[in-house]
Amino acid sequence: VVVRASTETLSKIAFVKALIDVSGVESDFESEAEIAAYDQAGNRIKVDIRPSTVKASVKVSTPNKSVPITLVPNGTMPNGKAIASYKLDSQAVTIYAPESVLETITELPIYIPVHNLTSDQRITMPINLPSKVTKASLNNVAIEIKIENAETKEIKDVPIQYKNAPSTGYDVKAVDGNSGTMVVTVNGAKGQLEGVTKNDIQIVADFSAVTEPGVYDIPISITGTNKLLTYETKSTTIKLEFRKKE
């Protein structure tokens, strides 16, 4: 394009854009786009531009992805009960979002309150969309839940992983008889407990608050691959030494 203006005005121009209105657009379209000039701050500058418009052919895509729906209990079940199994009327949902957002989403969890869940039930839960997901193929999902008495199982020698501990020139050592592993008590329905091993559990000791070498009671967090089970240890911390390498 050719831009006509005073020398002073021309010196302020940082870029020229063709403006296309995409409000309500859902498919490919053609448009007569207005051309405008802007300064470095993004403010529009009044100048004479020739041509003043340009014909634009625009391709419109709707990035989407099908992800499985998973059930995540929220709270503590009463009367020593646990979820034995569940069935969804839809196993997956198609979500729509920018490609960069879709890449980070591998499943869509449905969080259900379980503090009043005492018997088999069929409930309907809304599908809450993650941040920056614009829409989904479903608004809600029906869930059939089977309840059983809870049992416990001890998993020994679960290794502790270290988070936020500088690796260069330092290492971590368990002290006071600690072996760097812990015993985890897993609670849940019998069928869910079967087959659970230490490889299904992750214990993480977080060194975020540690700034210099020493012996610390480091807080730990426990997670497991099976969301229908709960995981506990006798202590919520472990005594570890953060030291310089010899």
Secondary structure, DSSP 8 states (H G I E B T S, - for coil): -EEE--HHHHHH--EEEEE---TT--S-EEEEEEEEEE-TTS-EE--EEESSEEEEEE-----EEEEEEEEEEES--STTEEEEEEEES-SEEEEE--HHHHTT-S-EEEEEE-TT--S-EEEEEE----TT--EES-SEEEEEEEEEE-EEEEEEEEEEEEES---TTEEEEE-TT--SEEEEEEEE-HHHHTT--GGGEEEEEE-TT--SSEEEEEEEEEEES-TTSEEE-S-SEEEEEEEE--
